């Protein structure tokens, strides 16, 4: 199973909430936004990418988590 890590840089976030409109994994947190689930599955990638792409200051990153291979 492929998983992804979602990170939001709160220092860069301007609190416009565009990500929260695009994806339910992002929610308002005071005058900023925050990520609900930092680790997501492949099935959640599309909506999280839409949230990332909606951000005007590009403070959201999504990184593929490499699976550990068994010996």
Secondary structure as a PSIPRED ss2 file (coil, helix, strand):
# PSIPRED VFORMAT (PSIPRED V4.0)

   1 X C   1.000  0.000  0.000
   2 X C   1.000  0.000  0.000
   3 X E   0.000  0.000  1.000
   4 X E   0.000  0.000  1.000
   5 X E   0.000  0.000  1.000
   6 X E   0.000  0.000  1.000
   7 X E   0.000  0.000  1.000
   8 X E   0.000  0.000  1.000
   9 X C   1.000  0.000  0.000
  10 X C   1.000  0.000  0.000
  11 X C   1.000  0.000  0.000
  12 X C   1.000  0.000  0.000
  13 X C   1.000  0.000  0.000
  14 X C   1.000  0.000  0.000
  15 X C   1.000  0.000  0.000
  16 X C   1.000  0.000  0.000
  17 X C   1.000  0.000  0.000
  18 X H   0.000  1.000  0.000
  19 X H   0.000  1.000  0.000
  20 X H   0.000  1.000  0.000
  21 X H   0.000  1.000  0.000
  22 X H   0.000  1.000  0.000
  23 X C   1.000  0.000  0.000
  24 X C   1.000  0.000  0.000
  25 X C   1.000  0.000  0.000
  26 X E   0.000  0.000  1.000
  27 X E   0.000  0.000  1.000
  28 X E   0.000  0.000  1.000
  29 X E   0.000  0.000  1.000
  30 X C   1.000  0.000  0.000
  31 X C   1.000  0.000  0.000
  32 X E   0.000  0.000  1.000
  33 X E   0.000  0.000  1.000
  34 X E   0.000  0.000  1.000
  35 X E   0.000  0.000  1.000
  36 X C   1.000  0.000  0.000
  37 X C   1.000  0.000  0.000
  38 X C   1.000  0.000  0.000
  39 X E   0.000  0.000  1.000
  40 X E   0.000  0.000  1.000
  41 X E   0.000  0.000  1.000
  42 X H   0.000  1.000  0.000
  43 X H   0.000  1.000  0.000
  44 X H   0.000  1.000  0.000
  45 X H   0.000  1.000  0.000
  46 X H   0.000  1.000  0.000
  47 X H   0.000  1.000  0.000
  48 X H   0.000  1.000  0.000
  49 X H   0.000  1.000  0.000
  50 X H   0.000  1.000  0.000
  51 X H   0.000  1.000  0.000
  52 X H   0.000  1.000  0.000
  53 X H   0.000  1.000  0.000
  54 X H   0.000  1.000  0.000
  55 X C   1.000  0.000  0.000
  56 X C   1.000  0.000  0.000
  57 X C   1.000  0.000  0.000
  58 X C   1.000  0.000  0.000
  59 X C   1.000  0.000  0.000
  60 X E   0.000  0.000  1.000
  61 X E   0.000  0.000  1.000
  62 X E   0.000  0.000  1.000
  63 X E   0.000  0.000  1.000
  64 X E   0.000  0.000  1.000
  65 X E   0.000  0.000  1.000
  66 X C   1.000  0.000  0.000
  67 X C   1.000  0.000  0.000
  68 X C   1.000  0.000  0.000
  69 X C   1.000  0.000  0.000
  70 X C   1.000  0.000  0.000
  71 X C   1.000  0.000  0.000
